């Protein structure tokens, strides 16, 4: 009765000291002054919520990152918008096509963008199960606060002692120039301007939703996978890090929309030991 399958969501659901994001001050828009005007449709105004976030994730699963055929991308987007009963398909299709082209070409770092990833070098929605010996929240809190600045700013995780398996799905796992990376797509709304998707606002959003704990668990899964597959595996040499892409902000500006972190080996090794029932 005390053995079950847990997830990042179940372990992070209850926490204290959540960091509240302060809304960005902006000028009153013409639409607000004259509500009769139709709202201009942009990536910022694409519908929000879990359903629409799942739809955007689906597009990433269906699109060939390296295919530059705009007509094919247009056909995929139009078909999926119609299939999922969106209104104004003829308006949203070109907006989403242009937006996704920007996302795919967006420089994640000096060398890397999504449109450089070959199909054989990436895995979409990789599922994992991690064996979990009895795990206590206070030990996890001590470890992650010591080694991750975001976790140090966040509240305490509160979950009952758990054991069994940790289950999860990683949006995108890929290899690039000998290093392995994790990437998570986030459609969170942070504002109507690119400047709203700056690093400060992104970090606040990461803390608010405890995405720091999410990428730590995902990194543990990748660490265990590579350790079992690569005979010469070394964390520092083979792990590239984690990208959290806040896709509404990935439009032209190169300093907005993306959060990157490579967790310290001591943190991932410590989680590995805690999940294995070892002392750290």
C-alpha positions in Angstrom: 0.0 0.0 0.0 3.0 2.3 0.4 4.4 1.6 -3.0 3.2 3.5 -6.1 4.1 5.3 -9.2 4.8 9.0 -8.7 5.6 11.9 -11.0 7.2 15.3 -10.9 3.7 16.9 -10.7 2.8 14.8 -7.6 6.0 15.5 -5.8 6.0 19.3 -6.6 2.3 20.0 -6.1 2.7 21.3 -2.6 5.5 23.7 -1.8 5.9 26.9 0.3 7.2 30.3 -0.5 6.1 30.5 -4.1 7.5 33.5 -5.8 4.8 35.6 -7.3 5.5 37.2 -10.6 4.8 41.0 -10.7 2.9 42.0 -13.8 4.7 44.1 -16.3 3.5 47.7 -16.3 2.3 48.6 -19.8 0.4 51.3 -21.6 -3.4 51.0 -22.2 -3.9 49.6 -25.6 -6.2 50.9 -28.3 -8.2 47.7 -28.0 -8.9 48.4 -24.3 -10.0 51.9 -25.1 -12.2 50.7 -27.9 -13.4 47.1 -27.3 -15.2 47.1 -30.6 -11.9 46.7 -32.4 -11.0 43.0 -33.0 -8.0 41.8 -31.1 -4.8 41.5 -33.2 -3.8 37.9 -33.4 -0.2 37.2 -32.6 1.8 34.4 -30.9 1.2 36.3 -27.6 -2.6 36.1 -28.1 -2.8 32.4 -29.1 -5.2 30.8 -26.6 -3.8 29.8 -23.3 -4.3 26.8 -21.1 -3.4 23.1 -21.0 -5.4 22.2 -24.0 -3.7 24.8 -26.2 -0.3 24.0 -24.8 -0.8 20.3 -25.7 -1.8 21.4 -29.2 1.5 23.3 -29.6 3.4 20.3 -28.3 1.6 18.2 -30.9 2.9 20.5 -33.7 6.4 20.0 -32.5 5.9 16.2 -32.7 4.6 16.4 -36.3 7.0 18.9 -37.8 10.3 17.9 -39.4 12.7 20.4 -37.9 15.1 20.4 -40.9 12.4 20.6 -43.6 12.4 24.1 -45.1 9.3 23.4 -47.2 6.9 26.2 -46.0 4.0 24.8 -48.0 4.3 21.5 -46.1 4.5 23.2 -42.8 1.5 25.3 -43.7 -0.5 22.1 -44.6 0.4 20.5 -41.3 -0.6 23.5 -39.2 -3.8 24.1 -41.2 -4.9 20.5 -40.9 -4.3 20.3 -37.2 -6.0 23.6 -36.5 -9.1 22.3 -38.4 -8.9 18.9 -36.8 -8.8 20.4 -33.3 -11.7 22.7 -34.0 -10.0 26.1 -33.8 -11.8 29.1 -35.1 -10.2 31.5 -37.6 -8.0 28.8 -39.1 -7.2 30.9 -42.1 -5.9 33.7 -39.8 -4.0 31.5 -37.3 -2.3 29.3 -40.0 0.2 31.9 -41.3 0.8 33.2 -37.8 1.7 29.8 -36.5 3.8 28.9 -39.6 5.9 32.1 -39.2 6.1 31.6 -35.5 7.3 28.0 -35.7 9.9 28.9 -38.3 11.2 31.5 -35.9 11.3 29.0 -33.1 13.1 26.4 -35.1 15.7 28.9 -36.3 16.1 30.5 -32.8 19.7 30.2 -31.5 19.7 28.2 -28.3 23.4 28.9 -28.0 26.2 30.0 -30.4 26.0 26.8 -32.5 22.7 25.2 -31.8 19.1 25.7 -33.1 16.3 23.2 -33.4 16.5 23.2 -37.3 20.0 21.7 -37.1 18.8 18.5 -35.4 18.6 15.5 -37.6 15.7 13.1 -37.0 18.0 10.3 -35.9 19.6 12.5 -33.2 16.5 13.3 -31.3 13.8 11.5 -29.3 10.4 13.0 -28.9 8.3 12.5 -25.7 10.8 10.0 -24.2 9.2 8.1 -21.4 11.1 7.0 -18.3 10.6 5.1 -15.1 13.1 5.6 -12.2 13.2 3.1 -9.4 12.6 4.9 -6.2 13.5 3.7 -2.7 11.8 5.5 0.2 12.3 9.2 -0.5 11.9 12.0 2.1 11.1 15.6 1.1 13.5 17.2 3.6 16.5 15.4 2.2 15.6 16.4 -1.4 15.1 20.1 -0.3 18.5 20.1 1.4 20.3 18.8 -1.6 18.7 20.9 -4.4 18.9 24.1 -2.4 22.6 23.6 -1.8 23.4 23.1 -5.5 20.9 25.0 -7.6 20.3 28.8 -7.3 16.7 28.6 -8.4 15.9 25.9 -5.8 17.6 28.1 -3.2 15.2 30.9 -4.0 12.1 28.6 -4.1 10.0 27.3 -1.2 10.1 23.9 0.4 8.8 20.8 -1.4 6.2 19.0 0.7 5.4 15.4 -0.2 4.9 12.3 2.0 7.6 9.7 2.0 7.3 7.9 -1.3 8.7 4.8 -2.9 8.1 2.8 -6.1 8.7 4.4 -9.4 9.0 7.9 -10.7 7.4 8.2 -14.2 7.7 11.0 -16.7 7.8 12.2 -20.3 10.6 14.5 -21.6 9.4 16.7 -24.5 12.7 16.5 -26.4 15.9 14.6 -25.8 18.7 15.1 -28.4 22.4 14.7 -29.1 24.4 17.5 -30.7 28.2 17.4 -31.3 28.7 14.6 -28.8 26.6 16.1 -26.0 23.1 15.1 -24.8 20.5 17.7 -24.0 16.9 17.9 -22.7 14.4 20.5 -23.9 11.0 21.4 -22.6 8.5 23.5 -24.4 6.6 26.0 -22.3 3.6 28.0 -23.7 3.2 30.0 -20.5 2.0 33.5 -21.0 4.3 36.2 -19.5 3.0 39.2 -21.4 2.4 40.8 -24.8 5.9 42.0 -25.5 9.2 40.2 -26.1 10.7 42.1 -23.2 8.3 40.3 -20.9 10.1 37.1 -21.7 13.4 38.2 -20.2 15.6 36.1 -17.9 14.2 37.6 -14.7 10.6 36.9 -15.6 11.4 33.4 -16.9 13.3 32.6 -13.7 10.4 33.8 -11.6 8.1 31.5 -13.6 10.4 28.6 -13.3 10.4 29.0 -9.5 6.6 29.6 -9.3 5.9 26.2 -11.0 9.0 24.4 -9.6 10.3 23.7 -13.0 13.8 23.6 -11.3 12.8 20.4 -9.7 11.4 19.1 -13.0 14.6 19.6 -14.9 16.6 18.0 -12.1 14.5 14.9 -12.2 14.7 14.8 -16.0 18.5 15.2 -15.8 18.6 12.3 -13.4 16.7 10.1 -15.9 19.1 11.1 -18.7 22.1 10.5 -16.5 20.9 7.0 -15.6 20.1 6.2 -19.3 23.5 7.3 -20.6 25.4 5.6 -17.8 23.7 2.3 -18.8 24.3 2.9 -22.6 27.7 4.6 -23.0 30.7 2.5 -21.9 32.9 5.6 -21.5 30.1 7.8 -20.0 31.2 10.9 -18.1 28.6 13.4 -16.8 30.7 16.5 -17.5 31.7 15.4 -21.0 28.4 13.9 -22.2 25.7 16.0 -20.6 25.1 19.3 -22.3 22.3 20.6 -20.1 18.6 21.6 -20.2 16.7 24.1 -22.2 13.4 25.5 -21.1 11.9 27.3 -24.1 9.1 29.8 -23.4 8.0 29.8 -27.0 5.8 32.9 -27.0 9.0 34.9 -26.5 11.0 33.1 -29.2 10.4 35.7 -31.9 13.5 37.4 -33.4 15.0 38.7 -30.2 17.9 36.5 -29.2 18.0 37.3 -25.5 14.4 36.4 -24.7 12.4 33.2 -24.3 15.0 30.6 -23.4 16.3 29.4 -20.0 19.4 27.1 -19.9 20.9 25.2 -17.0 23.4 22.3 -16.6 22.8 21.0 -13.1 25.9 20.3 -11.1 27.1 16.7 -11.0 26.9 16.8 -7.2 23.2 17.5 -7.4 22.4 14.7 -9.9 24.7 12.3 -8.2 23.0 13.1 -4.9 19.6 12.6 -6.3 20.8 9.3 -7.8 21.9 8.2 -4.3 18.7 9.3 -2.6 16.5 7.5 -5.1 18.7 4.4 -4.6 18.4 4.5 -0.8 22.0 5.5 -0.3 23.3 8.1 2.2 24.7 11.3 0.9 
